Amino acid sequence: MKSRIVKIEEIETNDRYDLTVPETNNFFANGILIHNTSARTGRLPEEKKLTWFQKTWNRVFGEKFKSSRYVYVSGSRRVVLSTKATTDTGYYSGTQFRILIHNQIKDIGLSKGETLYYEIVGYTENSALIMGSHGIEDKKLKKQYGNKMSYKYGCSPATHKVLIYRITQTSPDGRVIEIPWCQLIARCKELGLEAVPTLKEQFVYDGNTDELLELCNKLSQGSSTLDTEHIKEGVVLRTEGTNGTNAYKYKGFWFAELEGIRKNCSDYVDPEEIA
């Protein structure tokens, strides 16, 4: 079935989103919202400059020397890691965890044109939290979680997890194909990697926006399913249909409140925006 989002309105007080969907659609794969650092690794074509001799050979005797090759490339929204780099030079300057992940995926091996999109959670190799802690002011929240909300996702110091949330396949002519969620899960198992956890299996959206938002609110409450020592950040609602695949973020109330407190600090830096 086709799905079409009419509007996505930002609610300023809590930095959350109102989703309005006019039709009945299949909503599924409600993944945990992970607010650490996003990254991607792909085995993608790179143009290769041929010498005069190679060009001449190809023209006279047929193609022997290829003008492109497939290479492994990793990066985030703002940083592309050099294939020769030994340490990160972006926001996590001086660390190696993203390069270690790049090499890990390269050693596992991807298909030509395949790209993995993932979140990195936990700690850097220097035992610094990838996502900084939030100070807690609410008394009930403080009683349960302490003075700070530290997003560890079940990782111990100096360790991290890679959670896959999207896989695409790029054809030689540049066409990008989105891998459906069921195939994503199967592919992660083949690669020995972990997909972002699912909070609710596939279900049919009946057009009731209030019930949909209430479901998002319910799924985003309580402790993280990966670590009971901190709250859930929210939920991602994923749709698949004839018009493609889309994902919509819903931030939990308490996470929005804590993030708002932190964003009001003059020294606040959001790793998602600059990493």
N, C-alpha and C positions, 0 to 999 in steps of 0.2 A: 504494500500500500504506500501511496505517496504521503510524505510528511512535509509540512511547511510551517515555519515559525513566523508568526505575524509580527511579534515584537519581543524585544528583550530590553527591559527597563532596569537600569541600575537604581537600587534603593540606597540613598546616600548614607543613612544612619548606620547601616550594618554592612555595606559593601556586598550585598547579595543580589540575586537576580530573579526577576519575575518572568516566568516562561508562559507564553500564551500560544497554544496550539489549537487550531480550529477543527481538526478532523480526528477520526479514529486512526491510530497508528500503533505499530509494534514498538514498544519501549523495552529495552532489555540491557543486560550487562551493566547494572548499576555499580560502578566501581568506586572504591574509596578515593576520595579527593586527597591527593598527596601534594603538599605544598613545600617541596624541597627544591631540588634543581633538576630541570628537564634536560634531556640530552637525546641525541640520535646517533646511530651508527649505520652506515650503509656501504654496500659494495657496488660502487657506481662507476660509469664510464668516464674516463679522463682523456681528453685529446692529447695526442702524442705528435710532436713535430718531427716530420720525416726529413731526412737529409736529401740533397739533390740526387744522389745516387739511388736512394731508396725510391723516390718518386719516379725516377726514370725507369728503374727496374719494373715497378708496378705497371707503368704505362706500356712498356714494350713486351714484357713477358707474362703479365698477369699479376694480380695482387699476392705478394709474398710478405710484405712488411705492412703491418696493421697501423692505421692512423689513430687508433684509440685502444685503450686497455682498461680493465676494471681494477679499481683500487679501493681500499677501505678508507672511509672518511668519517670522522666523528666531530661533533660540535654541539652547541646549544643555539638558542635564538640569537645570541650576540657573539659567540666565540666559535671559530673553527680551529680545531687542534691541528697543528702541523704534524705531518707523518714522521718528522724527524725529532719532534719535541721529546724532552725527558721530564719536564715539569710543566704545569699549567701556568699560563701567563694572564689569565682573565681574573675574575673576582676572587677565585681560589688560587691566586698566584703562589707558586712555590710548592703546591701539592701535586700529588701524582695519581690520585684515585681515579680521575676521569681517563687518564692515559692507561692505567692498569685495566680499566673496564674495556677500553678500546682494544687493547691487546688480547684480552680474554675472549671477546666476541670474534675477533679475527682468527684466533686459534680454533674456536669452535667451527667457524666457517659459515658464511652466508651464501645464498644463491646469487647469481649475477643479477643486479638490479634490485635486490632486496634491501629494505631499510627498516631498522627497528627504532621505535620511539619509546623512551622509557624515563622513569623517574629514579633518581639516586637518593636513597634515604639512609639515615644513620649518621655516621661520623666520617671525617677525613682520616687519612692514615696518621695524622697528628692528634687524634682523639678530640678534635673540635667538631661540634655539632654542625652538620651541613646547613640546617636551618636553626637560626638562633632561638633562644627561649623567649617566652612571653612572661612578663610579670603578672601576677594574679592579685587582684584587689577584692574580688567577691569572697565573702567569708565561707560560704558553703563549698565553693570551688577550691578555695585554699585548704579547707579541711580535708578534702579528698585527694588533692594533687600536690599540696605544698605551696611554697611561695612562688615557684616558677613552673611553667608548663614547658617541658623539654620534649621535643618530638624525636624520639629515638627509633620508633617503629620496630622495637624488639632487638635492636642491634646493640652489641657491647662496644665500649670504646675502641677506636681505631678500626672498626669494621663497618661495612655498609651493605645494602641490598640494592639489586637492580630489579625494578618492576616494570614489565613491558605493558604498554597500554595501546599501542598501535603498530601495525606492520603494513608496509606498502610494497608493491612490486612495480618497478619502472621498466617499461619495455625499451628495446633499442632505439625506437623512434621518439622516446620521451613521454609516452603515455603512462600515467600513474594509476595503478589499480589498488583500491583499498581492500585489504583482506578482511572478510567477515569475522565476527567475534569467535564463532565456533572453530573456524580454521586457525585463528590466532592462538587459541588455547592449545590446539593440537600441535601447531608449529613450535610453541614454547616448550612443549614436552619433548619434541624431537631435538631441540637445541639444548635441552637441560636448563632452561631459564624459567623464571617465575613471572607469571602474569599478574597484573593488578587484581587483587581479590574482588570477587563478585558479592554484592550484598543482597541482590534479589535476582532470581532467574527471569527469563523472558516473560513478559506479560503484555496484554493488549490494553492500550490507552483508550478509554471510552469517550474522551472529549471533556471530561469533568476536570477543569483546571484546578479547582480548589482541592479536590481529592489528590491530584497529582502533586501539588505543592505540599500537602499534608504528608504524603508518603515521603517526599524528599526530606521534610523536616524530621520525620520519625527516623529515617535511615541515618541522618546526620547527628543524632543525639547519642550521648553516652561515650564510653571509652572506646578507643580505637580497637578494632578487631585484631590488629597486629601487636598492640602493646597496651595493656590496661593501665599503664602509668601516665597516659595522656589522653586527651579527648580526640574524637574524630574531627577532622577538619571540614568534612562535608561529604558530598556525594556527586558523582558525575553521571548524568543521564545520557545514555547512548541510544541513538536511533539508526536504523538501517532501512532503506527503502529504495524505490526506483530512482529517487533523486539523490542518492548517495548516502554516505554515513556522516552523522553529525554527533557532537558531544557537547553537553550543556552542563555548566558548573553551578552547583548550589552550595554555598558556604553555610556551615552550621552556625546557629546563633552565637554560641559561646566562642567559637573560633573567630567569628566576625568581630565580637566585642573585644577579645584579646588582641587581635590584629590591629583594631582601631586604637587601642591604648598604646601599642608599640609604635604605630605610625605617627602618633602625635609627638613622639620624642624627636628632638632636633637632630639626634645622631642616628636615626633609623635608616637602614639601608635594606631594601627588599632584594634578596638574592635572586628571586625569579625575574626581576626586571633587568638586572645587569649581568647575571651569570652567563 
